[in-house]
Amino acid sequence: MVGLQSVPGLVILYGSMVKKKWAVNSAFMALYAFAAVLICWVLWAHRMAFGTHLISIIGKPEQAMTQDFLLTKHSNYYIPTADYVFYQFAFAAITVILLAGSLLGRMNFYAWMLFVPLWITFSYTVGAYSIWGSGFLESIIDFSGGYVIHLSSGVAGFTAAYWVGPRHSQDRQHFPPNNIIHMLGGAGFLWMGWTGFNGGSPLASDLITSLAILNTHLCTATSLLVWLSMDMIFYNKSSVIGAVQGMITGLVCITPGAGIVESWAAILMGISSGSIPWFTMMVLHKKSAFFQKVDDTLGVFHTHAVAGLLGGILSGFFAKPKLLRMFYGSDKYGPGFLYSIIDGDIKRGIRQMIYQLLGAAFITIWNVTATSLICIFVSRIVELRLHEDDLEIGDDAVHGEEAYALWGDGERDPPRFNRTPKIPSFCRRQYGTTQ
């Protein structure tokens, strides 16, 4: 189910949510990343995220492909390790695909091909090991990836968007979706797939699983309705794109606390995720020179970084001690700040909130630093941003293909953009002409 969120979910969502001339490129960025991450994951990245301790932020890079490793029982859970490897791969893949939403419509595809394995290796694995592995942030409450996946993808996407540069000026001013119906279909895969995203984290079919699934959908529905209401109140329209954004912020916000908060808290989290990211995207973004300077194509910073941070903080506030013990099997997590006040143990509640804030700070700083270094490194090999002429044309210039190849009037073949392909110099053929 988590895999279906990316392929076909985000492939369809991205391919439909962008301007027609970028449909193929946007969808293919997601498809390529899904394949590339799997190879990296089994060859070295899984063990870096969940393997033998190397330093406090990362494990030793080792392969995860032998039968002796994959067919053993995973830890204390009754599943083969192979299941866990694939499940965590699907998490890693969707993280870098979410990041891509900030870069659609202008990143050089060859740069993206290099960026994906480097980012998974030097950025994602660090967050995963630090919080979910045996790292120094293991006391943080992050049920299913509010920090590891969403805060990191939102911050990294915004950072990469800064280094890649903005879209073509016409695209930035006018960037309508090419197929809203398909966009809703991709959004549906994302929403329903989140049942596995949060419901799979306990690695068992138990009470925490069922609660996590219900809370996920409650928060998401609430957030969608709140975002839609905000659009109707302030803009006098019921925006479909806005509803999808509200859906996404609800999914993101509940992720770090899905199985460890009560359902009334999930609804409150939905109200927050439908209003606060709406404000940062629809009001603050338009008034801030800093946000205007960076071209975040699909607003990933707001839908994932802001909503992920919000979810992490609210999870530390609403986490119920009984549910924390059921999920983690120990008393070292929590209690949530609200319950620490009720139970008279406010010092532990404050300590947990400090952990949540420290975790957010580390994930943010690491992703800004690592993503910047990766972009600088890749830019020394191939240009990060497409040439202006290619930005004007889109898919046909980049891939020689179009999403909607409509032609006629007696022509036997579709028109093609006849130009020497812009491939990296280190693997370029000698065409006999210079570009």
C-alpha positions as CSV (number, residue, x, y, z in Angstrom):
1,M,0.0,0.0,0.0
2,V,2.9,2.4,0.7
3,G,4.4,1.5,-2.6
4,L,1.1,2.3,-4.4
5,Q,1.3,5.8,-2.9
6,S,4.3,6.4,-5.1
7,V,3.7,4.1,-8.1
8,P,1.1,4.9,-9.4
9,G,-0.1,7.5,-6.8
10,L,2.4,10.3,-7.0
11,V,3.3,9.4,-10.6
12,I,-0.3,10.2,-11.6
13,L,-0.6,13.1,-9.1
14,Y,2.5,14.8,-10.4
15,G,1.9,14.1,-14.0
16,S,-1.6,15.6,-13.7
17,M,-1.0,18.5,-11.3
18,V,1.6,20.3,-13.5
19,K,1.3,22.2,-16.8
20,K,0.7,20.0,-19.8
21,K,4.2,20.4,-21.2
22,W,5.8,19.0,-18.0
23,A,3.5,16.0,-17.5
24,V,5.9,13.4,-18.7
25,N,8.9,14.8,-17.0
26,S,7.2,15.2,-13.6
27,A,5.7,11.7,-13.7
28,F,9.0,10.1,-14.8
29,M,10.9,11.8,-12.0
30,A,8.8,9.9,-9.6
31,L,9.0,6.6,-11.5
32,Y,12.8,6.8,-11.8
33,A,13.3,7.6,-8.1
34,F,11.2,4.6,-7.1
35,A,13.4,2.3,-9.1
36,A,16.7,3.9,-8.2
37,V,16.0,4.0,-4.4
38,L,15.3,0.2,-4.3
39,I,18.7,-0.6,-5.8
40,C,20.5,1.7,-3.4
41,W,18.4,0.4,-0.5
42,V,19.3,-3.2,-0.8
43,L,23.0,-2.6,-1.7
44,W,23.9,-0.3,1.2
45,A,21.2,2.2,2.4
46,H,18.9,-0.2,4.5
47,R,21.8,-1.2,6.8
48,M,22.9,2.5,7.1
49,A,19.4,3.3,8.3
50,F,18.6,0.2,10.4
51,G,21.8,-1.8,10.7
52,T,24.9,-2.1,12.9
53,H,25.9,1.0,14.8
54,L,28.7,3.1,13.2
55,I,28.3,6.5,14.8
56,S,25.4,8.1,16.6
57,I,23.7,9.3,13.4
58,I,24.3,6.4,11.0
59,G,24.9,2.6,10.7
60,K,27.4,0.7,8.7
61,P,26.8,0.5,4.9
62,E,26.2,-3.1,4.1
63,Q,24.1,-5.1,1.6
64,A,20.8,-6.5,2.6
65,M,20.3,-9.3,0.0
66,T,21.5,-12.6,1.4
67,Q,18.9,-15.3,2.4
68,D,20.5,-15.7,5.8
69,F,19.6,-12.1,6.5
70,L,16.3,-11.7,4.6
71,L,14.6,-14.9,5.7
72,T,15.2,-14.6,9.4
73,K,12.5,-13.3,11.7
74,H,12.7,-9.5,12.1
75,S,13.6,-8.5,15.6
76,N,10.7,-9.1,18.0
77,Y,8.1,-9.2,15.2
78,Y,6.6,-12.2,13.4
79,I,7.6,-11.1,9.9
80,P,10.5,-12.0,7.7
81,T,13.2,-9.4,7.5
82,A,12.6,-9.2,3.8
83,D,9.2,-7.8,4.5
84,Y,10.7,-5.1,6.7
85,V,13.4,-4.2,4.1
86,F,10.8,-3.7,1.4
87,Y,8.5,-1.8,3.7
88,Q,11.2,0.6,4.7
89,F,12.3,0.9,1.1
90,A,8.8,2.2,0.2
91,F,9.2,4.8,2.9
92,A,12.6,5.9,1.6
93,A,11.3,6.0,-2.0
94,I,8.3,8.2,-1.2
95,T,10.4,10.6,0.8
96,V,12.6,11.5,-2.2
97,I,9.6,11.5,-4.5
98,L,7.8,14.0,-2.2
99,L,11.0,16.1,-2.3
100,A,10.7,16.1,-6.1
101,G,7.5,18.1,-5.9
102,S,9.5,21.2,-5.1
103,L,11.6,20.8,-8.3
104,L,9.1,20.0,-11.0
105,G,9.2,22.0,-14.2
106,R,12.9,22.9,-14.4
107,M,15.4,20.4,-13.0
108,N,17.8,18.7,-15.4
109,F,16.7,15.0,-15.4
110,Y,20.4,13.9,-15.5
111,A,21.0,15.9,-12.4
112,W,18.0,14.2,-10.8
113,M,19.4,10.8,-11.7
114,L,22.6,11.7,-9.7
115,F,20.7,13.5,-6.9
116,V,18.4,10.6,-5.9
117,P,21.1,8.0,-4.8
118,L,23.2,10.7,-3.1
119,W,20.3,12.1,-1.1
120,I,19.1,8.7,0.0
121,T,22.6,7.8,1.1
122,F,23.7,11.0,2.9
123,S,20.4,12.6,4.1
124,Y,17.6,10.1,4.5
125,T,19.5,7.3,6.2
126,V,20.8,9.8,8.8
127,G,17.4,10.9,9.8
128,A,16.1,7.3,9.8
129,Y,18.9,5.9,11.9
130,S,19.0,8.8,14.3
131,I,15.2,8.5,15.2
132,W,14.2,4.9,14.2
133,G,17.5,3.1,14.4
134,S,19.8,3.2,17.4
135,G,20.7,6.8,17.0
136,F,20.9,9.6,19.5
137,L,17.3,10.8,18.8
138,E,15.6,7.5,19.6
139,S,13.6,9.1,22.4
140,I,11.6,11.2,20.0
141,I,8.0,10.2,19.3
142,D,7.7,9.7,15.5
143,F,5.1,6.9,15.0
144,S,5.4,6.7,11.2
145,G,7.7,9.4,9.8
146,G,6.5,12.9,10.5
147,Y,10.1,14.0,11.0
148,V,12.0,11.2,9.2
149,I,9.9,11.5,6.0
150,H,7.9,14.6,5.8
151,L,9.9,17.3,7.6
152,S,13.0,16.1,5.8
153,S,11.4,16.0,2.4
154,G,9.8,19.5,2.9
155,V,13.1,21.1,4.1
156,A,15.2,19.3,1.5
157,G,12.9,20.1,-1.3
158,F,12.9,23.8,-0.5
159,T,16.6,23.8,-0.2
160,A,17.1,22.0,-3.5
161,A,14.6,24.4,-5.1
162,Y,16.9,27.2,-4.0
163,W,19.9,25.7,-5.7
164,V,18.2,24.6,-8.9
165,G,16.6,28.0,-9.4
166,P,13.1,29.0,-10.5
167,R,10.9,27.8,-13.3
168,H,10.6,29.7,-16.5
169,S,8.9,33.0,-15.7
170,Q,5.8,32.1,-17.7
171,D,5.5,28.8,-16.0
172,R,5.8,30.3,-12.5
173,Q,3.1,32.9,-13.2
174,H,0.7,30.5,-14.9
175,F,1.0,26.8,-14.0
176,P,-2.5,25.1,-14.3
177,P,-2.9,21.4,-13.8
178,N,-3.4,19.5,-17.1
179,N,-5.9,17.0,-15.8
180,I,-7.8,17.6,-12.5
181,I,-9.7,14.3,-12.7
182,H,-6.5,12.3,-12.9
183,M,-5.0,14.5,-10.2
184,L,-7.8,13.4,-7.9
185,G,-7.2,9.8,-8.8
186,G,-3.5,10.2,-7.8
187,A,-4.6,11.9,-4.6
188,G,-6.9,9.0,-3.9
189,F,-4.1,6.5,-4.2
190,L,-2.1,8.7,-1.8
191,W,-4.9,8.9,0.8
192,M,-5.9,5.2,0.7
193,G,-2.3,4.1,0.6
194,W,-1.7,6.0,3.8
195,T,-3.7,3.2,5.5
196,G,-0.6,1.1,5.0
197,F,1.8,4.0,5.7
198,N,0.6,4.5,9.2
199,G,-1.3,1.2,9.8
200,G,1.8,-0.8,8.9
201,S,4.2,0.8,11.4
202,P,3.3,-1.5,14.3
203,L,4.3,-4.4,12.0
204,A,1.3,-6.4,13.4
205,S,-2.5,-6.5,13.1
206,D,-3.3,-5.2,16.6
207,L,-5.2,-2.6,18.5
208,I,-2.6,0.1,17.8
209,T,-2.9,-0.6,14.1
210,S,-6.6,-0.2,14.0
211,L,-6.4,3.0,16.0
212,A,-3.7,4.4,13.7
213,I,-5.8,3.7,10.6
214,L,-8.9,5.3,12.0
215,N,-7.0,8.4,13.3
216,T,-5.3,8.7,9.9
217,H,-8.6,9.0,8.0
218,L,-10.2,11.2,10.7
219,C,-7.4,13.8,10.7
220,T,-7.3,13.8,6.9
221,A,-11.0,14.3,6.4
222,T,-11.0,17.1,9.0
223,S,-8.0,18.8,7.4
224,L,-9.5,18.7,3.9
225,L,-12.8,20.2,5.1
226,V,-11.0,22.9,7.1
227,W,-8.8,23.9,4.1
228,L,-11.8,23.9,1.8
229,S,-13.7,26.1,4.3
230,M,-10.8,28.5,4.5
231,D,-10.7,28.8,0.7
232,M,-14.5,29.4,0.5
233,I,-14.4,32.0,3.3
234,F,-11.5,34.1,2.1
235,Y,-11.5,33.4,-1.7
236,N,-15.2,32.7,-2.3
237,K,-14.4,29.4,-4.2
238,S,-14.2,25.7,-3.4
239,S,-10.8,24.9,-4.9
240,V,-10.2,21.3,-5.8
241,I,-6.4,21.8,-5.7
242,G,-6.9,23.4,-2.3
243,A,-8.8,20.3,-1.1
244,V,-6.0,18.0,-2.2
245,Q,-3.5,20.2,-0.4
246,G,-5.6,20.0,2.8
247,M,-5.9,16.3,2.4
248,I,-2.1,16.0,2.2
249,T,-1.4,18.2,5.2
250,G,-3.9,16.1,7.3
251,L,-2.1,12.9,6.3
252,V,1.3,14.4,7.1
253,C,0.2,15.9,10.4
254,I,-1.2,12.7,11.9
255,T,1.7,10.5,10.8
256,P,4.0,11.1,13.8
257,G,1.2,10.4,16.2
258,A,-1.3,8.1,14.4
259,G,-1.3,5.2,16.8
260,I,-0.5,7.0,20.1
261,V,-3.1,9.7,20.3
262,E,-6.9,9.4,20.9
263,S,-9.3,10.1,18.1
264,W,-10.6,13.4,19.5
265,A,-6.9,14.5,19.4
266,A,-6.7,13.4,15.7
267,I,-9.6,15.7,14.9
268,L,-7.9,18.6,16.6
269,M,-4.7,17.8,14.7
270,G,-6.8,17.9,11.5
271,I,-8.2,21.3,12.4
272,S,-4.6,22.5,12.9
273,S,-3.2,21.0,9.7
274,G,-6.1,22.4,7.7
275,S,-5.5,25.9,9.0
276,I,-1.9,26.6,9.9
277,P,-0.3,25.3,6.6
278,W,-3.1,27.1,4.7
279,F,-2.0,30.3,6.4
280,T,1.7,29.8,5.6
281,M,1.0,28.8,2.0
282,M,-1.9,31.2,1.1
283,V,-1.0,34.3,3.2
284,L,2.6,34.2,4.6
285,H,4.1,32.8,1.4
286,K,2.7,35.6,-0.7
287,K,3.8,38.3,1.6
288,S,7.3,36.9,2.4
289,A,10.2,38.0,0.1
290,F,12.1,34.9,1.3
291,F,9.4,32.5,0.2
292,Q,8.9,34.3,-3.1
293,K,12.6,34.0,-3.9
294,V,12.5,30.2,-3.8
295,D,10.3,28.5,-6.4
296,D,8.7,25.5,-4.5
297,T,6.6,24.2,-7.4
298,L,3.9,22.3,-5.4
299,G,4.3,24.0,-2.1
300,V,6.1,20.9,-0.5
301,F,7.6,23.1,2.2
302,H,4.1,24.0,3.5
303,T,2.4,20.7,3.0
304,H,5.2,18.5,4.4
305,A,7.7,20.6,6.4
306,V,5.2,22.8,8.1
307,A,2.6,20.0,8.5
308,G,5.3,17.5,9.6
309,L,6.7,19.9,12.2
310,L,3.2,20.6,13.4
311,G,2.4,16.9,13.7
312,G,5.6,16.2,15.6
313,I,4.9,18.9,18.2
314,L,1.2,18.0,18.6
315,S,2.2,14.3,18.9
316,G,4.4,15.3,21.8
317,F,1.5,17.2,23.3
318,F,-1.3,14.7,22.8
319,A,0.6,11.3,23.2
320,K,-1.3,9.1,25.6
321,P,1.0,7.1,28.1
322,K,-1.0,3.9,27.8
323,L,-0.8,3.9,24.0
324,L,2.9,4.8,24.1
325,R,3.6,1.8,26.3
326,M,1.5,-0.5,23.9
327,F,3.4,0.7,20.9
328,Y,7.0,1.1,22.1
329,G,6.9,-1.5,24.9
330,S,8.7,0.8,27.4
331,D,8.1,3.9,29.6
332,K,11.0,6.0,28.2
333,Y,8.7,7.8,25.7
334,G,6.4,10.6,26.9
335,P,4.1,11.2,28.4
336,G,2.4,13.7,26.2
337,F,2.5,17.2,27.7
338,L,-1.3,17.3,28.2
339,Y,-1.3,14.0,30.1
340,S,1.7,15.1,32.2
341,I,-0.3,18.0,33.4
342,I,-3.3,15.7,34.2
343,D,-1.1,13.1,36.0
344,G,1.1,15.6,37.8
345,D,4.3,14.6,36.0
346,I,4.9,17.8,34.2
347,K,8.7,17.6,34.1
348,R,8.5,14.5,31.9
349,G,6.0,16.1,29.6
350,I,8.3,19.2,29.2
351,R,11.2,16.9,28.6
352,Q,9.4,15.1,25.8
353,M,8.4,18.4,24.2
354,I,12.1,19.4,24.3
355,Y,13.0,16.2,22.6
356,Q,10.4,16.8,19.9
357,L,11.8,20.3,19.2
358,L,15.4,19.1,19.2
359,G,14.5,16.4,16.8
360,A,12.9,18.9,14.4
361,A,16.0,21.2,14.7
362,F,18.4,18.4,13.9
363,I,16.4,17.1,10.9
364,T,16.1,20.6,9.5
365,I,19.7,21.5,9.9
366,W,21.0,18.2,8.6
367,N,18.8,18.3,5.5
368,V,19.6,21.9,4.6
369,T,23.4,21.1,4.9
370,A,23.4,17.7,3.2
371,T,21.0,18.8,0.4
372,S,23.1,21.9,-0.3
373,L,26.3,19.9,-0.5
374,I,24.7,17.3,-2.8
375,C,23.4,20.0,-5.1
376,I,26.8,21.7,-5.2
377,F,28.5,18.4,-6.0
378,V,26.0,17.4,-8.7
379,S,26.3,20.9,-10.3
380,R,30.0,20.2,-10.8
381,I,29.2,17.3,-13.0
382,V,26.0,18.3,-14.8
383,E,23.9,21.5,-14.8
384,L,21.2,21.4,-12.1
385,R,18.7,23.4,-14.2
386,L,17.6,22.9,-17.7
387,H,18.5,25.5,-20.4
388,E,16.1,28.3,-21.1
389,D,15.2,26.9,-24.5
390,D,14.3,23.5,-23.0
391,L,12.3,25.2,-20.3
392,E,10.2,26.9,-23.0
393,I,9.4,23.6,-24.7
394,G,9.2,21.1,-21.8
395,D,8.8,17.3,-22.2
396,D,9.6,17.1,-25.9
397,A,12.9,18.8,-25.4
398,V,13.8,16.7,-22.4
399,H,12.5,13.3,-23.3
400,G,11.4,13.6,-27.0
401,E,7.9,12.6,-25.8
402,E,4.7,14.3,-24.9
403,A,1.9,13.4,-22.6
404,Y,-0.8,14.2,-25.1
405,A,0.6,13.6,-28.6
406,L,-2.2,15.1,-30.7
407,W,-1.4,15.6,-34.3
408,G,-3.1,15.2,-37.7
409,D,-3.7,16.9,-41.0
410,G,-2.2,14.0,-42.9
411,E,1.0,13.7,-40.9
412,R,2.2,10.2,-40.5
413,D,4.4,10.9,-37.4
414,P,4.2,13.4,-34.6
415,P,6.4,16.5,-34.8
416,R,9.6,16.1,-33.0
417,F,11.9,18.6,-31.4
418,N,15.0,18.1,-33.4
419,R,18.0,18.9,-31.2
420,T,21.1,17.2,-30.0
421,P,20.2,15.8,-26.5
422,K,21.8,17.6,-23.6
423,I,23.4,14.7,-21.8
424,P,26.4,14.9,-19.4
425,S,29.7,15.4,-21.0
426,F,31.2,12.3,-19.4
427,C,28.7,10.0,-21.2
428,R,28.0,12.0,-24.3
429,R,28.5,10.5,-27.7
430,Q,30.6,12.3,-30.3
431,Y,27.9,13.6,-32.6
432,G,30.3,15.4,-34.9
433,T,28.7,18.8,-34.0
434,T,29.0,20.9,-31.0
435,Q,26.0,22.2,-29.0
